[in-house]
Amino acid sequence: MIHAARKQAARGLGMAAAGLLLAACASAPMHYYTLVAPAGEAVASPSPSPSPSSPPFELLPVGVPAQVDQPQLVVREGGQGVALLGGERWIAPLGDEVRSALSADLARELRSADVSGLPGSDKPLLRIKLDLRRFDSAPGSYALVEAAWSVRLLHGTQPAMLACTSRVSETVGPGYPALVQGHQRAIGQLAVQIADVARALGSGRPAACPPG
């Protein structure tokens, strides 16, 4: 009788613990983030006056480092550690998020359209390729992107191509929304650098990689 009572009590405790665990899981909210900045918060080009529109562009799929190619936000902890944040996630795969954000920023900077996926033509076209080498997230400290990218003018009177690298770091405040906003600003700055090269190639002028 005593043994049976102990077993019943243990079963009850186990069920109670399982119930608490399920309640904790159910109460933990899931947050989703996007790298596409709101239209009113887009990074503005430093150009003092609007520049003429450039040829349409084709933005190829963006490569991202395997270490951060996760549904969860991957953040730095200390000097060497990283953490996957189960409750903080991208709304789409990171490569798609970066591509969508960069496409919107480039369309604004170049005053032209992203025609990726549309039938080709013999009209001038800017083909842009970007591969991220680093996508570092340090909450309360910085959001950093390093990238290798290229711009190629197709079907122009003087087809041209330039390959460059960029490193952009943005200081961020505490919290994950601030961290994502920092990455939005970094991608916006990257778009400004790419657009400067694309604009020069599209108009037939000499182009140079950004300093640094």
C-alpha positions in Angstrom: 0.0 0.0 0.0 2.8 2.4 0.9 4.7 1.5 -2.2 1.7 2.1 -4.4 1.1 5.5 -2.7 4.7 6.5 -3.4 4.3 5.5 -7.0 1.1 7.5 -7.3 2.8 10.5 -5.7 5.8 10.3 -8.0 3.5 10.0 -11.0 1.6 13.1 -9.8 4.8 15.1 -9.4 6.0 14.0 -12.9 2.7 15.1 -14.4 2.9 18.4 -12.6 6.5 19.0 -13.8 5.5 18.2 -17.3 2.6 20.6 -17.0 4.8 23.4 -15.8 7.3 22.7 -18.7 4.5 22.9 -21.3 3.1 26.0 -19.7 6.6 27.6 -19.8 7.0 26.7 -23.5 3.6 28.0 -24.3 4.2 31.3 -22.6 7.6 31.9 -24.2 6.8 34.3 -27.1 8.4 34.0 -30.5 9.7 37.1 -32.2 10.3 37.5 -35.9 12.5 40.1 -37.6 13.1 41.4 -41.1 16.1 43.2 -42.6 13.9 45.2 -45.0 13.8 48.7 -43.4 10.6 50.7 -43.3 10.4 53.1 -46.2 10.6 56.2 -43.9 13.8 54.9 -42.3 15.8 54.0 -45.4 19.4 55.1 -45.5 19.7 58.3 -47.6 22.4 58.7 -50.2 24.9 61.5 -49.3 24.4 62.9 -52.8 23.2 66.6 -52.5 20.9 66.3 -55.5 19.0 63.5 -57.1 21.0 61.6 -59.7 19.5 60.4 -63.0 18.1 56.9 -63.0 20.4 54.0 -63.9 19.7 51.0 -66.1 17.6 48.3 -64.5 19.5 45.8 -62.4 19.5 42.1 -61.7 20.5 41.2 -58.1 21.7 37.6 -57.9 21.0 35.3 -54.9 23.1 36.4 -51.9 25.5 34.0 -50.3 25.8 34.1 -46.5 28.3 32.4 -44.1 27.2 28.9 -42.9 27.7 30.0 -39.3 24.8 32.5 -39.4 22.6 30.7 -42.0 20.1 29.7 -39.4 16.4 30.5 -38.8 17.4 31.9 -35.4 19.4 35.1 -34.7 23.0 34.1 -34.1 24.7 36.5 -31.6 28.2 36.8 -30.2 28.8 36.0 -26.5 32.2 37.2 -25.3 35.3 36.8 -27.4 34.7 33.3 -28.9 31.2 32.2 -28.0 28.0 32.4 -30.0 24.4 31.7 -29.1 21.4 30.7 -31.2 18.3 32.6 -30.0 15.4 30.1 -30.2 12.8 32.8 -29.6 14.3 35.4 -31.9 14.0 34.4 -35.6 14.2 35.8 -39.1 10.9 35.8 -41.0 12.7 34.3 -44.0 16.1 32.6 -44.7 18.9 35.0 -44.0 20.1 35.1 -47.6 16.7 36.0 -48.8 16.3 38.6 -46.1 19.6 40.3 -47.1 18.7 40.1 -50.8 15.3 41.6 -50.3 16.7 44.5 -48.2 19.5 45.2 -50.6 17.2 45.1 -53.6 14.9 47.7 -52.0 17.8 49.9 -51.1 19.4 49.7 -54.5 16.1 50.4 -56.3 15.9 53.6 -54.3 19.5 54.6 -54.7 19.6 53.9 -58.5 16.1 55.0 -59.2 15.6 51.9 -61.2 14.0 48.5 -60.9 15.2 45.0 -59.9 14.3 42.9 -63.0 15.6 39.6 -61.6 13.6 36.7 -62.9 12.1 38.7 -65.8 12.7 37.8 -69.4 16.0 39.2 -70.7 16.5 41.8 -73.4 19.3 43.4 -75.3 19.0 46.7 -73.3 21.7 47.7 -70.8 21.5 45.8 -67.6 23.4 46.0 -64.3 24.1 42.6 -62.9 25.0 42.7 -59.1 26.4 39.9 -57.1 27.0 39.9 -53.3 28.5 37.3 -51.0 28.6 38.0 -47.3 31.9 37.0 -45.6 30.8 38.1 -42.1 27.4 39.0 -40.5 28.3 39.7 -36.9 25.7 40.5 -34.3 26.7 41.8 -30.8 23.7 43.0 -28.9 24.3 46.4 -27.2 27.5 46.8 -29.2 27.6 46.5 -33.0 26.1 45.0 -36.1 28.8 44.3 -38.8 28.7 43.1 -42.4 31.7 42.3 -44.6 31.0 41.5 -48.2 32.6 40.8 -51.6 30.5 42.1 -54.4 30.7 42.9 -58.1 28.8 45.0 -60.6 28.7 44.1 -64.3 27.2 46.2 -67.1 25.7 44.0 -69.8 24.6 45.1 -73.3 26.0 48.6 -72.9 28.1 50.4 -75.5 31.1 49.6 -73.4 30.4 46.6 -71.2 32.3 46.9 -67.9 32.8 45.1 -64.6 34.2 45.9 -61.2 34.7 43.7 -58.1 35.0 45.2 -54.6 34.9 44.5 -50.9 33.2 46.4 -48.2 33.1 46.4 -44.4 30.3 48.3 -42.6 29.9 48.4 -38.8 27.0 50.1 -37.0 26.8 50.8 -33.3 23.7 49.5 -31.7 21.9 49.9 -28.4 20.6 47.1 -26.2 17.9 44.7 -27.3 17.3 42.6 -30.4 15.2 45.1 -32.3 18.0 47.6 -32.1 20.4 45.0 -33.3 18.3 44.3 -36.4 17.9 48.0 -37.1 21.7 48.2 -37.0 21.9 45.5 -39.7 19.3 47.4 -41.7 21.5 50.5 -41.6 24.6 48.5 -42.5 22.9 47.0 -45.5 21.7 50.5 -46.5 25.2 51.8 -46.4 26.4 48.8 -48.4 23.7 49.6 -51.0 25.0 53.2 -51.2 28.5 51.9 -52.0 27.3 49.5 -54.6 25.0 52.1 -56.2 27.9 54.5 -56.6 29.8 51.9 -58.7 26.7 50.8 -60.6 25.8 54.4 -61.4 29.2 55.1 -62.8 29.3 52.0 -64.9 25.8 52.6 -66.1 26.6 56.0 -67.4 29.9 55.0 -69.0 32.1 56.8 -66.4 35.2 55.3 -64.7 34.3 53.5 -61.5 36.3 52.9 -58.3 35.8 50.7 -55.3 34.9 52.4 -52.0 37.9 53.3 -49.9 39.0 51.1 -47.0 
